[in-house]
Amino acid sequence: MSQRTATTILQDLIRFDTTNPPGNERACIDYLDQLLQSVGIETSILAKDPERPNLLARIPGAGTAPGLLLFGHVDVVTTAHQHWSVPPFEGRITDGMLWGRGALDMKAGIAMMTSALLEAKSHNLQPAGDILFAAVSDEEAGGTMGAKYLVAEHPSLFEGVRYALGEFGGFPLYIDGRPLYMIQVGEKQPCWAEVTLRGPGGHGARPMRDGAMARLGHVLTTLNQRRLPVHITPITERMVRAMADALPRHKAAVFRRLLNPRLTDRILRLLGETGRNLEPLFRNTVNATIVRGGEKPNVIPSEILLGLDGRLLPGFEPDDLFRELETILGERLDAKVLLHDRGTADCDLGLFALLADVLKQAHPGSYQVPYLLPGSSDARFFSQLGIQTYGFTPMNLSSGFDFFETIHAADERIPVEAVEFGAKSMLQVITRYGQRT
């Protein structure tokens, strides 16, 4: 197989429709397997479902440093009911951008990692520690077929691994024109829940007050108008202080006021779009996502099920979220947890200096900040094995590129320059990992 660049690998990956559900990741995983095997990299395929396999590859190290895991997922979210300017699975390059579902989340990261491994192998690089690469299925639907399965059924394959690189991080936020590269060191925990709302039912011709529908309206209106309380966690405090250190004195003073819970919301509003991006890092959040109830137009339902997508700050539990919800609602909830994967409350910053230095050299004049991811990733599973994940898929995005608005949206895309920037940065990490600086 001919030498491939990170960009051409990403184009190939996008052309596999791995929309989850159903996933159908097998062809995509087989492609990566063949690509790595073609240069002599050792690989293995592990699967709970043969149509939804996972790839594990390894470059042996010198044994002078712990293993380093690179991981990412090949499944993507749906494009249904979205209006795209280009076909979402074509991998088209236009105006310096590579377009397609997964261009950011997270086939670009997979392409960067794969390209770096191919380059390392071509130069017969022997890193200080083993470099493992896991391309997994099913991240977008909870990881049951992917990382969760690998950790539960094959933990021995990750023995000796201390650090990992995954999604998301290594992209810049621009504040006062200064690029602040956010390197993820922690993430919020998913807490999907279902709330049962009950009330009197009856015939639709009879006026009904204070029924299940009214309770639903109260919950939805309150969630729209109210916020859960502010909490300053250790990771968020580190992030804010690092951001302040990178900014001019007047702006730094504003950012440091974020750490005063009585002022946090006021400062977030003052910061505009930056504040909107930072808000979920200061509180547990919850969004209503699913409503089920009612059978016929002329029958008032006595029970409605409301699905909630909760995201917990490190160190918090589902019961904390429900207590905070009940406080703002002024009523008790009949709530059931559907999914909750506990993460770590703190982080090991032992690899941060290397990642920061790689980005500093790749983008002179930039600043590096430890970052709390407002969502969650497969890192929560690998943390069960004592592995500290850093969100690190480097992208030198311009100030006009809105990273958060582009992920999962129509016309998902990434600058071609950013793909190659990421691949080169990833190779630098592999090359320098475990060396004294």
N, C-alpha and C positions, 0 to 999 in steps of 0.2 A: 504494500500500500504506500502511495507516494506521501511525501512530507506534507503535513497539513498545518495551516496557521490556526490560531485561535478563532479568527473570523470565519474561516471556511468550516471549521468544526462546528461552530455555533449555527451556521446556516444549515448544515446537515442535521443537527439536533432538532432545530425548529421544524424541519420537514417531517419529522415523526409526530403524528397527532397523538399525544399522550394525555389528552384531556381526562381528568379524573373527577367523577366516574366516567367510564369504567377503568381508565388507566391505560391498559394495553401497552405497557412499557417494554415488553420483551424485545421487539425489534430495535428499539433505541439502545437498550442495554447490550444487545448482541453487537451493534455497531461499535460501541465503545470497547467492548471486549476484543473484537478483532483488531481495532486500531492499536490498542496497547500490546496485544500479543505480537503484532507484526514487527515490533522493535525489540521483542524479547522480554517484556515486562510480565512477571508472574501474575496470573489472575485466577479467580475462582468465582463461580456463580452459586448463589444461595437463595432459595425461594421457599416461601410458604405456599405460594400459588405459582405454578410453572409459567403462567402468562404475565406474572408480575414479579420478576426476579430482581435481585440486587447483585451488583458487581463489587468485588473486593480485589484490589490490586496492591502490590507491595514492591518497593525498591529497598533492598536490604541496606542497612546502615553499618557504620563502623562499631556500633555498640558503646559509644562514648557519651550518648545522650538518650533520653527517653524517646519512645516513638512519637511521631507527629502524624495525626490523622487529617486528611483533607476529605470533606464529604459534602454531598449535595444531592438534590432530588431531580429526577427527570420528568416527573408528572407535572401537569400544568392545570390551571383552572379553566373553566368553560369560556367560550366566546359567544355563547348563545345570547340573543337579544342585544348584542352590541353591534354598532355600525362602524366597520373598519374601512379605512381608505385603501388598504391593500389586503390581499388574501392573508389570513393570519398564520397559515402554515406553509408559506412559500419561501420564507427566508430572503426576502428581497432587500437589496441595498439601494437606497435612494437618498440623495442629498447628504451623503456621509453618515447616514443612519441605517442600521440593520433592523428591519421591522419583523415582528412576529410574536405570537404568544410564547412566552418563556424567555424573550430576549433579555429581560431583567430577572425574572423569578422563575427558575434560576438557572436556565440553561447557559447563560453567559458565564456564571461561576463554574459550571461543569466544564465548559470549553477552556476557560483559563487554566483550571487545574490539569486537565488532560494535556493541553499544549505544554505546560511547564514540565510535566512528567516525561513527555516525549523528548523535549529538549534536554532534560537532565540525563536521560538514558543515552541520547546521541553523543553526549560528552563524557560518557562513562563516569558520571558523578557518583561518588559514594558519600552520602550525607552522614552526619555524625550519628543520627539515629534512624531507625527504619521509617520510611515514608509510606503510609498506608493511604489508599484512596478508595472511598466507598461512594458509588453512585447508586442511589436507592430509589425505590418506588414509594408511592402512596403518601408523601408528606402532606399534600394538600387536603387529605381526608383523615388525618390522625396518625399516620405512620404505622398502622397495624401490619401491613404487608412489607414494610421497609425497615426503618431504623429500630422501631419498637421490637420487631421480630428478631433482628440481628442481636440486639442487646440481651433479649430474653433467652434466645436459643443458642447463640454462638459467642458468648462473652469472652471465651478464651482467645479468640482471634484478635482481641484488642488489648491483650496483656502487655504491659510495658508502655502503653500510650499515656502520656500525661496531658498533652495539649492537642487541640484540634482547630482547624479553620473551616468555617461554614458560612451560611448566610446570616444576616445581612450586615454589611459594614465596609469601611474603606472608601466611602463616597463623601464628597464635601458638602457642607452647608456653608453658604456665604453670608457673613455678617460684617457689615461695614466694608464690604469688598474683600474681606479676608477669608481664604478657604480653610475651613475647619473640618478636617477629615474625621468622621465618626467611626471609631473602631468598637464594635460591639463586644462588651465583656459580660453582659448579663441580659436576661430577657424576662418579660412578664409570662405568667403561667396561664394557660387556657382553663376556663371554667365554664363549660357549656351546661346550661341548666334549663329545666322546664318548670314553670309555675302553673298551678291549677287554680283557676278563678271560678268560684261557684256563686250561684244566686238562684232565686226562684225562676222557674220556667213557666211556660203556658202558651195559650193561643195568641197568635200574632195580632189579632184584632183587639186585644185587651191592653191598654196602656200599661207599660212596665217601668217602674222606677227602681233604681238601686239593684239591678240585676247583675248577672255576670258581664254583660256588655258594658254596663256603666263602670264596673270595676276595671274592666280592660281599658276603657277610656281614661280613667283616673291614672292607671299605671303608665300608660303611654304618654300622657300629657306631662306627668311628673318627670319621667325620664328625659323628656325633651326640654324641660325648663330648669331642672335641678341637676347639680353635680354632686358626686360623692366627695367626702372630705379629703383634704390635702394631706399627704404623708411625705416626709423627706427621708428617703432610704439612703443607705451608705453609697450605693452605686450612683444614684442621681446626684448626691452631694459632690462626689468626685467629678462627675461630668460637668456640673455647673461651675465648680471652681476652676477646672481646666479651661472651660470656655472663657471665663472671666480673665484668666491669665493671658489669653491670646488677644484680648480686645483693648482698645484705647481706654484710658482711665475712666472717662465719663460713662462709657457703655459697660465697662466692667462693674462699676458700682450698681448699675441697674440690674445686671445679671445676678449679682450676689444677693440682692433683695429677694430673689426667687426662693431662697432658702429660709425665709421667714414665712411660715404658713399663713400668717395673717395678711401678708402682702402678695402671696404667690399669684392668685387669680388676677389681681389688678395689674401686676407686671406682665403676665402672659397676654392680657388684652393689649397692653401697651406695645408688645413686641410684634403684633400683627401675625403674619403668616408663620414666622419663626415660632411665635408663642403657640399657635395652633398645632404645629408639629411637636412641640415639647410637652403640651398639656397632659397627654396620657402617661407621662413618666412621673407625674406627681400624685396620681390617684388610681385607685381601682376603677375600672370602667365597665359599663354594661350597655349593650344595645339589644333592643327587641328585634328579632330576626324572623320568627315564624309565629303565625296565629292559626290555631285549629279550633273550630267550633261551629255548631249549627248544622242541621241536616236539611231543613226545608224553609222556604221563605215565610211560611205562616206559622212557624213554631219557634218560640223564644227559647234559646238554649239555656240550660241550667248549669252548664260547665264549659269552660273555654280553656284551652291549653296554650300557653304563651312560651315560646322558645327564646332564651336569652343567651347572648354571647358575652360572657364575662371575661375580663382579663385582670389577673391579680398581680400586684407588685411582689417582688421577691420577699419571702418571709410571711406572706399572708395566706390564709386558708379560705375555703368556700364559706365557712360559717361567718368569717369576718365580712365577706361581701354581702351575705344575706342580712346580717345585722345592720350594715350601713344602708342597704336598700329599705329595710323596714323603718328605719329612722326617718328617711325623707318621705316615705309613702304614708307614714302614720298608721300602719296596719301590719298584722302578721301575714306571712306568706306561707303557702303550702308549696315548698320548693323541693325539687329533686335534682341532684347533680347527675348529669349525663356523661360528662367527661371532665376529668381533672388530672393532669400530670404534674406532679410536684417538681419544681426546679430547686436550684440552690439559692440560698439567701445572700451569699457573698461571692466574691470571685478571687481568683488567683491571677495577679497581674504580672507573673513571671515572664511571659512572652511579649508583653505590651511594648517594651522598649525596642525590641527588634522590629516589630511590625511598624511602629512609629518611625523608626529610622529609615526603613525601606521607603515609606511614603514620603518622608522629608527629602530624601535624595531624589526620588522620582519626580516630586513636585516642589522645587525649591521655593521657600517663602511660605509654605503651608504650615498648618498647626494640626496636632493630633490630639483627639479627645476620647476618653473612655465613654462608652455609650450604652444605655439601656434600651433594648429593642422593645417597642410597644406591643409587638405581637409575640409569637412563639415559633420555634423551629424544632428540628430534630435534635438540637443540642440538649433538650431536656432529657432525652433518653440516654445519650452518651454520658451525661453528668452522673447517672446512676453507677457508672463504672469508674467514677473519680476523674473523668476527663473534663478539663476546662476548655470550653469552646470560645473562640473569638470570631465574631462576624467579620469576615475579611474576604470580600470579593472586590478588589480595588477598581475604582472607576474615576477617572479625572473628568467628571462632568462639569459643564459650564454653569455659570450662575443662573442662566435662563432655563435650565433643564430641571423640571420638577420631578424628582425621583419618586416621591410618595404618590403623586397624582397619576403617574404612568403605570405603576405596578397594578396588575389585574384589570387594567382598563382597556378600552378599545385603542388601537394603534400603539400598543406596547412596542417600545423600540429602545435602542441603545446606540450611541455614537460608535462607529467602527474604531476610532482612535481609543476609546475607553476600553474596548475589548482587548486590544493589544497592550495597552497600558497595564491592565490587570494581569495578563499572562506573564509579562516581564517582571512585574512586582512579585507574583507568586513564585517565579523561578528564583528570584533573589532570596526569598524567604527560605526555600528549600536549600539553596546553596549555603546560606549563612547560618542555618539553624544549628544550634549546639556549639557554635564557635564563640570564643571569648571576644568581646568588643571593647 
